[in-house]
Structure formats: C-alpha cells, structure tokens
Amino acid sequence: MPTAIAPSVQGLRQVAWLDCPGGGQVSVDGTIAYIAHMKAPHGTSVVDVSDPARPRTLATVEVPPQTHSHKVRVANGLMLVNREAQPAHQPPAGVGGGLVIYDVSDPSRPREITFWKCGGAGVHRFTFDGRYAYISPEMDGYVGNIVMILDLQDPARPREVGRWWMPGQWTGGGETPAWSGRHHRCHHPIRSGNRLYVSYWHGGFVILDIEDMGKPRFVSGLDWSPPYITPTHTALPLPFPLHGRRIMLAADEDVAKTAPGPPSFLWLVDITDERHPVPISTFQVPG
C-alpha cells in the first residue's frame, strides 16, 4: 500500500487510504462513494464508506479505449457518468460519447440502463438533481459543447427538454463563431432554483433563466478572457447571502498556457442584481 501523504492543512486528519486508479469526481450517496476515474479502462469505482476507516470497493465499471468517464453523479438509485472521447479536441475516428445511466439500487451490482449518445467527443461535465440532468454535450451542427437539459423521469428513455448555446455555435443553422475553434463552449452547468449558472470556458460565464425549461433564457454573463488567458471552469452561487449580497464564485482553470500572462484566479462576483453581475474580488489560484 502506498505511503500516505502527510497532511498540510490544520483541522484535518486522515482516517483511511484507498488505493485506486486516479480519481476524477467523487460523489457520495448515503454510505456509498462513487469515484470517477481519468483514464481507460478505469471508469467508476463504487466504494462502501460506512466505516470511514475501512473503505471497501464493491464494484468497478470499465470504459472502452480512447474514452474516459471522469464525472459521476448519483441520486434516487441512479448513477450517471459521462462518456467522452479522448482527446476531446480531436476525437478518434469511430469513438463517440454521451451519458451512461446505471441502476445502482444495489450498489454492488451497477446495471446499465441506457447509453444516451450525442455528437463530437460526447459529454464533459454535468449535474443531476434526481430527475433532470444539466449536461454539456457536443451536438451535430454545433461547434463545441452546448447547454442541454435532459428529463430522466424514465431513465431508459432520456428526453431532451431544452437547450441553449452561445450565439455563433450553431454553424449548422448558419451562425458564424466570433472566436477561434472551440474556445467558447459549455463547461459546467449548475442549477440553483430557476437559474443555471454556466461556465463557458473562454466565453466566461452565463446565467440562464430556466423557469421554462423548454426555453432557457439568457439573463447575463461576463467574460474576462481576454485579457486573462485562463478559461472559466466553474460558476457556483453561494447558498447564503454574504454581507447582504448574493455572491457567485467563478473559478478559472490553470490549463497549460500558450502565452505569457497572469495566473488563474478565483473570482467573487456580486450577483445581487443578476442582470448586472459585478466582479468584486479575486484570489490567485496556487499553481
């Protein structure tokens, strides 16, 4: 077993170590942890953490070569994992992706219910509230990932409810992007109330009104790339007011830089008036 890394943060104490093939996203449902992995053939590990000092692997799910399944969400006995071709910016011929839905009512025996397929490299990130999945798929006729809402009331037959894209992405409909390649694309939609807070990579972030899920409506957005060269990874509203204001955290991703420039930041954005979001502070993200 590998030697545990000494903790460097006060107030935390390691109680166990689980050797696994590299973790992506981890979702915990009750006493079960679902660990998504970064590289094929490792897809998802299902781990019993009812005794935190003795985590026990119950099941593993594998993925095909030249894909990965690095994100997982679980609710209401369903496990959702993304399937994305690798490399995503240039998917190998014949390798597709989408969203795979499993029955995990018995966590030791994940059972695939269906594989919802889409275009391009597949689905990158998503969230799931037990009924609706808010996903970032690539679709035929579009450049880069877009926003989509799937209804999983019948998990065997996912039904598209609505979609939104940044004007310029729908090349199949005659639109022309004002940016290079896939720079403006949906990275991660997060729902709070009747809003979706969506990181859009080099397109910054957007806030969408989904009161009518069939017709997501643009409320506002900000884009600081350029002049900053790192893309927006996550836009997450705080679930509580801060000094009487509604605050959203927007995290950059410090991807490999192609040119000299400032570091990535964690931005605090005042969204008290969502129509006019205002950055109020930044913190440098350690490299």
N, C-alpha and C positions, 0 to 999 in steps of 0.2 A: 504494500500500500504506500502511495506517495507520502512524503513528509508534509504535514500541514504547514501552511504559511502563518507566521506569527502575526497576530492582529496588530494593526497600526492605528485603530480608532478607539477612543475611550468609550466605555459603556457597553461594549460588545464582547461576547465570549463565545468562542467556537465550542459547540457541543458535539459535532459529528463531522465526518468527512465522507463524501460519496464519490468514488472514482467513476467518472462517466466520460463519454467521448466528446467533451466540449459542449457547453451549454449555450443556447441562444436565449429564448424567452422561457421563463418558468411561471406556470400558473398553478395555484393551489386551490383545490376544491375540497373542503372538509379536511380529511386527514390524508388526502392523496395529492402528491405533487406531480405535475406533468412537465417534463423537461424537453424542450425542443433543441435539436442539435444542428450544427452548422454544415456538416459535410456528409454526403452519401458514403456508405449505405445507411448511416445512422439517421433515423427520422425523429422519433419521440420515445422517451422512456417514461414509464408510469411507475411511480415510487410511493410506497406506503411510508408516511412520516408520522404515523400515530404515536410512535415512540421516537421523538426527535433525535435521541442519542443513537438510534439504531435504524437508519433508513434502509428500506428493503425494496429492491426492484421487483415489481410484479410482472411487468410485460414490456416489450420493446416493439416498435414499429419501424420497418425499414423503408427506404425510398429508392427509386431507380437511379442508376448512374447519371451524372451530369445534371442532377437536380438537388435542391435542398428543401428542407421543411423546418425552417428556423424559428417559426412563430406558432404558438398554440394558445387556445382559449377553451375553457370548459364551463358549461352551465347546463342545468336540467338534464344531466345524464348524457350530454352530447360533448364530444371533443372535436374541435375544428382545428385543422392545421393547414398552413399554406403549402402549395407546391410551386416551386419557382425554378425555372431552368437556370443553369449556371454555365458561363457567365450571363447575367441578365441583360447586359447591354448588347450582347451578340449571341442569342440563344442558338445552341447547336441544332442542326437540321433534324427535324423529326422529334424533337424534345419539347413537350408542351407542359403547361402548368394550370393551376386553378386553385380550388379549395376542396379539401377532402373532409368528409363528415363521418365521424365514428360514433357508434353506440358504446358508451363506457358505463352503462348501468352496472356491469360487472367489470371493475377497473382491471382485473387480471386477464380479461379476455376482450380487448378492444375489437369491435366488429365494424368493418367499413360498411356504411350505409350507401353512400354515393360519392362520386367524384365530379364536382362541378367544374367543367373545363372552360377556359377562356383563351384569348389570343396571346400573342407575343410570348414573353417569358413566364406569364402566369400572375399570381397574386404575391404582393410583397408583404404588407402588414395589414392588420385588421383588428377590430374589436367586436365583441359579441355580448349581447345582453340577455341571452336565453331564448330569444325569438328572432331578433334581427341581427344580421351581420353587416358591419360597415367596413367595406373592403376597398383595396387599392389594386384592381385588376388592370391588366393590359387588354384592350379590346381591338378587334379588327377595325380598321378605318380611323384609328386614333394614334397619335404619337405620344408615347409614354403612358404611365398609369393614370387612370381617372378615378373619381369617387363613385361608388356604387352601393346601394342598399339591397340586401337580399332578405326575403322573408323565409324563415325556416320553420314555419308552423308545421309543415310536412317536411321533415328533414330529408326524405327520399326524393323530394321534388322542390329544390330551392327555386324560388320565384323572384325575379328582379322586380323591385318596387320602384326604384328611381335611380337616376344617375346625374352626375354633374361633372363638367370638365372646364378647364380654363380656356376661354376663347382663343382659338388658334390650334388647339389639339386635334380637332375633328377634321383632319385633312380629307377624309372620305366624303365629308359634306361640303368641301370647297374652302375650308378655312386654311389660313397660312400662319404658321407659328412665327412669332417675332423674336425667337430665341434660337439657340443652337441645339440641334439634336433633341435629346430627352431631358434637357435641363429643367423644364417646367413639367413636373409630374406629381401626382398624389403620392405621398409617402405614408401617411398615417392618419386616418380619420378617427376622432374620438367624440363620442356623444355625451352631452350633458343637457338634460331637459330637452327642449325642442331645437337644440343647436348641434351642429357638427363643427368641431374645431379641427381644422385640417392643415397639417404641414404639407407644403407643396415644393419641397426641395429648393431649387434656385428660383422658384416662384414665390418664396416667402411662406406666409400662411394665409388662409382664408377662413372666414366664419360663415357658415351656411345655416339658413333657417329651414328646418325640416318639419315644421308644423304640418305641412302637406308633404308626406314622404315621396309622393309621386312627382313632385316638382320642387326639388331643393332650390332655394333662392339665395343668391349672393347677398350678404349683409355688408361685409367689409373685408379688408385684407391689408397686409403690409409686406413689403419686400425690400430687404436691405442687402440683397445680393444681385448686382453690385451696389455699393463699393466693397462690401465684405465678400470674401471669396468662398466662405464655407456655407453649405446649404442648410435649410431649416429641417430638422429631424422630427421634432415633436412640438405640438402646441397643446398645452394642458391647462385648463382653467382650474384655479384653486376652488375647492368645495366650500370655502368660507370667506367672508369679507376680510380685508386687511386694512385697518385704519379707515373703515367705512367705504372702501373702494373694492371693486371686483378686479381681481388680478389674474392674468394668464402667464404661465411660464412657457417660453419658446426656447427650445434647445437647438443649437447648431450641432452639426456632426463634423468632427475634425477629420475629414477624409484626406487621403493623400493629396497634397497641394500641387498644383501645376504651375504656380507662380508665387513669388513672394507676396506676403500680405499679412494682415492682422490675424490673431488667433481666433478660434471659435469662442462663442460666448453663450451664456445662459441669460436670456433677456427677461426682464419683468415688464409686462405690458399692461397698462391700465385699460380695461375693457368695460368700465362703468357705463360709458356710452359706447355700445358695440359698433355703432355706425362710424365712430371716430376713435379707433384704438391708438394709444399713445405709449411709446416705449418710455419707461421712467428710470430704468437702471439696468446695468449689465454686470455679469460676473465672468471672469475668464475661466474657461474650462481647462483644467490641467491636461497637458499633452501626454 
